[in-house]
Amino acid sequence: MTKCAIHTCTKDVCAGAANDTCMPACMTSRCMGLAALCHVAPAATGSGGCKDILACVPKCAGSLSCLQKCVASARWAGQLAYAELWACMATSTSKDPQADCYFKALACGAEGQASDDDCYDLLQCSGACAAGLSTSEFDCNVACYGRGTPEARSQFDEVVNCYSGFAEGKEPSVCTATLGTCIAPAGKLSCGEIEPCRAACQKTGNTADVCTFSCLRQANPSEAKLYLDWTLCMSVSCANECAGSTDDDCLPNCHVSRCGKAKMTCQLGG
């Protein structure tokens, strides 16, 4: 809590702030949850979960005593999951800490739940949820996350972190392996057959993500890697290269110059 107040708010977020509203706002958005946890007696536990704390907090309007009651109403495991979420929020260097700590929020919402779904199952389930960061989309992803094994959740977190890296301008090479491990391709489709598979799948009403993961699952492992190398080159590498460009031809030119060889390798086979 002290580190959040001194380092995150004073030395980072509000460094050089020209008004007196920055610190209170930062303390509320970044540190209040940790303050509530700090002031709850260790023995003060209830029967609720981390998700119940999340549902309770908006009713408090920033009142510390109210937040303490929200936290105290949850069992210890729920309080711990809530603490991990706020620790992530407090130390995040992202401009959007809520997005940066999204998988911690999923873990909070799914705390106390467990099933036997693997990482591929989580991708497929999440891929069917509505796009965006709305409450309904979050609840849908929480339900998916709650059905995963601990190993599946850990792998899913790595996938989420990869996509967070894309948003920060990082290249996708590591994520090819991460996605491949999660999807675990075990079929016979060649790289050139994946796109037609996706098109046929989407005609049945499935989302693009669900179809992509499904067809990659049906691909030969080495062919799936070729496909990821090609498509991530276009959607990530070229997007990073052309970010801020006013040239309408930047993306199509990059797709040819930077990703053309990967496309050709995919279509003709490795």
C-alpha positions as CSV (number, residue, x, y, z in Angstrom):
1,M,0.0,0.0,0.0
2,T,2.8,2.4,0.9
3,K,4.7,1.5,-2.3
4,C,1.6,2.2,-4.3
5,A,1.1,5.6,-2.7
6,I,4.8,6.7,-2.8
7,H,6.1,5.1,-6.1
8,T,3.0,4.6,-8.2
9,C,1.1,7.8,-7.4
10,T,3.7,10.3,-6.1
11,K,6.7,9.5,-8.3
12,D,5.0,8.1,-11.4
13,V,1.3,8.9,-12.1
14,C,1.2,12.3,-10.4
15,A,4.8,13.4,-10.9
16,G,4.7,17.1,-12.0
17,A,0.9,17.2,-11.8
18,A,-0.3,20.8,-12.0
19,N,-3.4,20.3,-9.8
20,D,-4.3,18.8,-6.4
21,T,-6.8,16.3,-7.8
22,C,-4.3,13.8,-9.1
23,M,-3.2,12.2,-5.9
24,P,-6.7,11.6,-4.5
25,A,-7.8,10.2,-7.8
26,C,-4.7,7.9,-8.1
27,M,-5.0,6.7,-4.5
28,T,-8.7,5.8,-5.2
29,S,-8.0,4.1,-8.5
30,R,-4.7,2.4,-7.7
31,C,-4.3,2.0,-3.9
32,M,-7.8,2.0,-2.2
33,G,-8.2,-1.8,-2.5
34,L,-4.9,-2.4,-0.8
35,A,-5.8,0.1,1.9
36,A,-9.1,-1.8,2.5
37,L,-7.2,-5.1,2.7
38,C,-4.6,-3.6,5.1
39,H,-7.3,-2.4,7.5
40,V,-9.3,-5.7,7.6
41,A,-8.5,-7.9,10.6
42,P,-6.9,-11.2,9.6
43,A,-9.7,-13.2,11.2
44,A,-12.4,-11.1,9.5
45,T,-13.6,-13.6,6.8
46,G,-17.0,-14.5,5.5
47,S,-18.3,-17.0,3.0
48,G,-18.2,-14.9,-0.2
49,G,-15.7,-15.0,-3.0
50,C,-13.5,-12.5,-4.8
51,K,-16.2,-11.9,-7.3
52,D,-18.6,-10.9,-4.5
53,I,-16.0,-8.2,-3.4
54,L,-15.9,-6.9,-6.9
55,A,-19.7,-6.6,-7.0
56,C,-19.8,-5.0,-3.6
57,V,-17.1,-2.3,-4.2
58,P,-19.0,-0.1,-6.6
59,K,-21.6,0.5,-4.0
60,C,-19.1,2.1,-1.6
61,A,-18.4,5.3,-3.6
62,G,-14.8,5.3,-2.3
63,S,-15.7,4.8,1.4
64,L,-12.8,2.9,3.1
65,S,-15.1,1.5,5.9
66,C,-17.5,0.2,3.3
67,L,-14.7,-1.3,1.3
68,Q,-13.4,-3.0,4.5
69,K,-16.8,-4.6,4.9
70,C,-16.8,-5.8,1.3
71,V,-13.4,-7.5,1.8
72,A,-14.3,-8.9,5.2
73,S,-17.4,-10.6,3.8
74,A,-15.2,-12.9,1.6
75,R,-13.3,-16.1,2.6
76,W,-9.6,-15.9,2.8
77,A,-8.9,-17.3,-0.7
78,G,-11.2,-14.6,-2.1
79,Q,-9.4,-11.9,-0.2
80,L,-6.1,-13.2,-1.5
81,A,-7.3,-13.2,-5.1
82,Y,-8.6,-9.6,-4.6
83,A,-5.2,-8.6,-3.1
84,E,-3.4,-10.0,-6.2
85,L,-5.6,-8.0,-8.5
86,W,-4.9,-4.8,-6.6
87,A,-1.2,-5.5,-6.3
88,C,-1.2,-5.8,-10.1
89,M,-3.1,-2.5,-10.5
90,A,-0.9,-0.7,-8.0
91,T,2.4,-1.7,-9.8
92,S,1.2,-1.6,-13.4
93,T,3.2,0.8,-15.6
94,S,0.5,0.6,-18.4
95,K,-1.6,3.6,-19.3
96,D,-4.6,1.2,-18.8
97,P,-3.9,-0.8,-15.6
98,Q,-7.3,-2.4,-15.8
99,A,-6.6,-4.0,-19.2
100,D,-3.0,-4.8,-18.0
101,C,-4.4,-6.8,-15.1
102,Y,-7.3,-8.3,-16.9
103,F,-6.3,-11.9,-16.3
104,K,-6.0,-11.2,-12.6
105,A,-9.5,-9.8,-12.7
106,L,-10.6,-13.1,-14.4
107,A,-8.8,-15.1,-11.6
108,C,-10.7,-13.0,-9.1
109,G,-14.0,-13.6,-10.7
110,A,-13.4,-17.3,-11.1
111,E,-11.9,-17.8,-7.6
112,G,-13.4,-20.9,-6.0
113,Q,-14.3,-22.5,-9.3
114,A,-12.4,-25.3,-11.1
115,S,-13.0,-27.9,-13.8
116,D,-11.0,-29.8,-16.3
117,D,-11.0,-27.6,-19.4
118,D,-7.5,-27.2,-21.0
119,C,-6.1,-24.0,-22.5
120,Y,-7.6,-24.7,-25.9
121,D,-11.0,-25.1,-24.3
122,L,-10.5,-21.7,-22.6
123,L,-9.5,-20.1,-25.9
124,Q,-12.6,-21.5,-27.6
125,C,-14.9,-20.5,-24.8
126,S,-13.5,-17.0,-24.6
127,G,-13.5,-16.6,-28.4
128,A,-17.2,-17.1,-28.4
129,C,-17.7,-14.2,-25.9
130,A,-18.6,-10.8,-27.2
131,A,-15.7,-8.6,-28.1
132,G,-14.7,-5.6,-25.8
133,L,-14.4,-5.0,-22.1
134,S,-18.1,-4.7,-21.2
135,T,-19.6,-6.2,-18.1
136,S,-21.3,-9.0,-20.1
137,E,-18.1,-9.8,-21.9
138,F,-16.2,-9.9,-18.6
139,D,-18.8,-12.2,-17.0
140,C,-18.6,-14.5,-20.0
141,N,-14.9,-14.7,-19.8
142,V,-15.0,-15.3,-16.1
143,A,-17.3,-18.2,-16.6
144,C,-14.8,-19.6,-19.2
145,Y,-11.8,-19.1,-16.9
146,G,-13.6,-20.8,-14.0
147,R,-13.8,-24.0,-16.0
148,G,-10.1,-24.2,-16.6
149,T,-7.5,-26.3,-14.7
150,P,-4.7,-24.3,-12.9
151,E,-2.3,-25.3,-15.8
152,A,-4.8,-24.1,-18.4
153,R,-5.3,-20.8,-16.6
154,S,-1.5,-20.3,-16.5
155,Q,-1.2,-21.0,-20.2
156,F,-4.2,-18.7,-21.0
157,D,-2.5,-16.0,-18.9
158,E,0.6,-16.3,-21.1
159,V,-1.6,-15.9,-24.2
160,V,-3.2,-12.8,-22.7
161,N,0.3,-11.4,-21.8
162,C,1.4,-12.0,-25.4
163,Y,-1.5,-9.9,-26.8
164,S,-0.8,-7.2,-24.2
165,G,2.8,-7.2,-25.6
166,F,1.4,-6.7,-29.1
167,A,-0.4,-3.6,-27.9
168,E,2.9,-2.2,-26.6
169,G,4.6,-2.7,-30.0
170,K,6.4,-6.0,-29.3
171,E,7.0,-8.5,-32.0
172,P,5.0,-11.8,-32.1
173,S,7.8,-14.4,-32.4
174,V,7.5,-15.7,-28.8
175,C,3.7,-15.8,-29.1
176,T,3.8,-18.2,-32.0
177,A,5.1,-20.8,-29.6
178,T,2.8,-19.7,-26.8
179,L,-0.3,-20.0,-28.9
180,G,0.9,-23.3,-30.4
181,T,1.3,-24.7,-26.9
182,C,-2.2,-23.6,-25.9
183,I,-3.9,-24.8,-29.0
184,A,-1.9,-28.0,-29.3
185,P,-2.5,-28.7,-33.0
186,A,-3.0,-32.4,-33.6
187,G,-4.5,-32.8,-37.1
188,K,-3.6,-33.1,-40.7
189,L,-4.5,-29.8,-42.3
190,S,-1.8,-28.0,-44.2
191,C,-1.1,-24.3,-43.7
192,G,-2.8,-23.5,-47.0
193,E,-5.9,-25.4,-45.9
194,I,-6.4,-23.4,-42.7
195,E,-7.9,-20.3,-44.4
196,P,-10.6,-22.3,-46.3
197,C,-11.3,-24.1,-43.1
198,R,-11.9,-20.8,-41.3
199,A,-14.2,-19.5,-44.0
200,A,-16.3,-22.6,-44.0
201,C,-16.5,-22.5,-40.2
202,Q,-17.6,-18.9,-40.1
203,K,-20.4,-19.6,-42.5
204,T,-22.0,-21.8,-39.8
205,G,-22.2,-18.8,-37.5
206,N,-19.1,-19.2,-35.3
207,T,-16.9,-16.2,-34.5
208,A,-13.6,-15.6,-36.3
209,D,-11.6,-16.5,-33.2
210,V,-13.5,-19.8,-32.6
211,C,-12.9,-20.8,-36.2
212,T,-9.2,-19.8,-36.2
213,F,-8.5,-21.8,-33.1
214,S,-10.6,-24.8,-34.3
215,C,-8.8,-25.0,-37.7
216,L,-5.4,-24.6,-36.1
217,R,-6.3,-27.5,-33.8
218,Q,-7.0,-29.5,-36.9
219,A,-3.7,-28.6,-38.5
220,N,-0.4,-30.4,-38.5
221,P,1.8,-28.8,-35.7
222,S,4.5,-27.5,-38.1
223,E,1.9,-26.2,-40.5
224,A,0.1,-24.4,-37.7
225,K,3.3,-22.7,-36.9
226,L,3.7,-21.5,-40.5
227,Y,0.2,-20.1,-40.4
228,L,0.8,-18.3,-37.1
229,D,4.1,-16.9,-38.4
230,W,2.4,-15.5,-41.5
231,T,-0.8,-14.1,-39.9
232,L,0.9,-12.6,-36.9
233,C,3.4,-11.0,-39.2
234,M,0.5,-9.2,-40.9
235,S,-1.7,-8.4,-37.9
236,V,1.1,-7.5,-35.5
237,S,4.4,-6.8,-37.2
238,C,2.9,-4.7,-40.0
239,A,0.5,-3.0,-37.6
240,N,3.4,-2.0,-35.4
241,E,5.5,-0.8,-38.4
242,C,2.6,1.3,-39.8
243,A,1.4,2.7,-36.5
244,G,0.9,6.4,-37.0
245,S,1.6,6.3,-40.7
246,T,-0.5,8.4,-43.0
247,D,0.4,6.3,-46.0
248,D,-2.7,4.3,-47.1
249,D,-0.3,1.8,-48.8
250,C,1.8,1.1,-45.7
251,L,-0.1,-2.0,-44.6
252,P,-0.5,-3.6,-48.0
253,N,3.1,-2.9,-48.9
254,C,4.3,-4.4,-45.6
255,H,2.1,-7.4,-46.1
256,V,4.0,-8.1,-49.3
257,S,7.5,-7.0,-48.4
258,R,7.6,-8.2,-44.8
259,C,5.2,-11.1,-44.8
260,G,5.1,-12.2,-48.4
261,K,7.7,-14.9,-48.0
262,A,5.8,-16.4,-44.9
263,K,2.6,-16.3,-47.0
264,M,4.2,-18.1,-49.9
265,T,5.8,-20.7,-47.6
266,C,2.3,-21.3,-46.0
267,Q,0.6,-21.7,-49.4
268,L,3.2,-23.9,-50.9
269,G,4.0,-25.8,-47.8
270,G,7.1,-25.8,-45.6
